[in-house]
Structures are given as C-alpha cells and as structure tokens.
Amino acid sequence: MIMGIVIGRVGLYLYLEVLYIYWMSLKGRHTSLDTHVKRNIAWIERIPSVTKVVLGFSESCRHRYPPGHIRIRSNVRGGFKINAYSGNGVTDIFIKIEPIEDRDAVVALIKQRFGDL
C-alpha cells in the first residue's frame, strides 16, 4: 500500500522505476533528458560495472533512430561514449566503467538491448 492506494506487482515496479529515474545521479553540463532516453539511461546505470554517467552536449537535429535509442560511439580511456537519440536530437554521453575489464560485457548488454544499427 503506497499513499493509500493498493497496487499490483506491475504497478509497484513502475512506481519504483519512476522513483529511481527521479533520483538518478546525472552529471555533466546539464541534467535534462527526454523521457525515453531517461528510462534507458536509468537501465544503464543499474548495470553493476557502470559507476558514472556524464552527459555531454545535446544537439538538435534530425536522425533515423527511434526516441530513446542508444548507440555505442567509441571506446575511450575509462569507459566508452554513446549517442542517445531523442525526439529533439542527439545527446553525447560518457559511461564510466569500473573495473575497465568489464567494458566488453557492458557493451554487449547494451547492443543486446538496443541492437547494432
């Protein structure tokens, strides 16, 4: 029972996911994200080896990807960079991995969920 309302398992899961998205610890130039992208970044933050998500520049442009799509861009020291596509454009995001040996496993999880477009 939450706030006097009885909710089922699915409702409780969605409630907890909304709470987690609200309290995400985004770092970087800004902390605003599209709703679809925010859900997927919250999923990435829950991967055990991911220690930090740093938002980079956000550019308004057209693209061919659906809102919320995540694409691996490049491997860099300490983690990797991804592009997150929203209805408004593209956001550059850095994912810090600790220990770095788990980078391939995290990339494989992301590619399994979002495909390799």
N, C-alpha and C positions, 0 to 999 in steps of 0.2 A: 504494500500500500504506500504510494507516494503522493503526498499532498492530498490525501483523502480519496484518491482515485485508484481503484484496483485495475492493474494492467497485467496482461499476459507476458509470456516469455519474449515474444517478438517486440511487444511494446516496451518492455524493460530494456531490451537490447538497444532499441532505437533511442530511448531516453538516455542511457549511459553513453552511447555514441555521440549524441548531441552535447552532453556534458563534457566529454573528452575533447571534442572539437572546440568548444568554448574555451577550455583551459590549455590549449596547445601552446607550447613554448616556441613560437616562431621568432627567429632572429633575422637581422638584416636591415635593409633600407626601409622596408615597410612591413606591415603585418596583415595587410588586407589581401584576401584571395577570393576568387569566385567560389561559390558553394560546392560545385562539383570538384574543383581542384582541392578545396579544403578537406573534403572527405578522403580523397586519395592520399593526400599528404599525411593525414592522421593515420591512415593504414600503414604508410611507410614508416612513420615514427614509432609504430608499435613493433616493428621488426627488431629483435634483440640487439643486433650489432650496430644499429643506427644510433649515434649519440647526439647528433645535432642536425637541424635543417635550417639552412641560411638562405633567405630569399634575396635574389638579385634584382636586376632591372626587369620591369614589366613593360612590354611594348604592345601598342595597339596595332593589330594587323589582321589580315585575312589568312586563314590556313585551312588545310584539308582534314584536320583531325576533329573528332567529336569533343565537346566540352568535358573536361576532366581527364583527358588522355595524358599519359606521362610517357616521355620518350628519353632514353639514355642518350646523352650527347657525347661525353668523353670521360675517360679516366684521368684523374688528377691526383696529385700528392694528398693523401689523407682521406680520399673518398672518390666521388665522381659527381659530374654535373648532369642535370636533367633539364629538359624543357617541359613545362606544364602548360597545356593548352586549355584556354577558357573560351567563353563566348565572346570575350572582348579582345583577346590577343594571346600573347605568349609571355610566360614568366620564366626567367632563368633562375634555377635553384641548385644550391650545392648541398650534397648529402655527405656528412662526415661519418666514417666507418671506423669503429674501434673494436677489435683488432683488425688491421688492414687486410689480413689473410682471408677474412670473410667477405671481401668485396665481390668476388665472383658468385658467391651464394646469394647475396642480396640482389645483384644484377639479374641472376636467374629467376628469383622470385618476382621481380618487377616485370621482366619480359614474359613470364608465365601469365601474370595477371593482365597486362596491357598489350601483349603481342609484340611483334618485332616489325613494325611498319616502317 
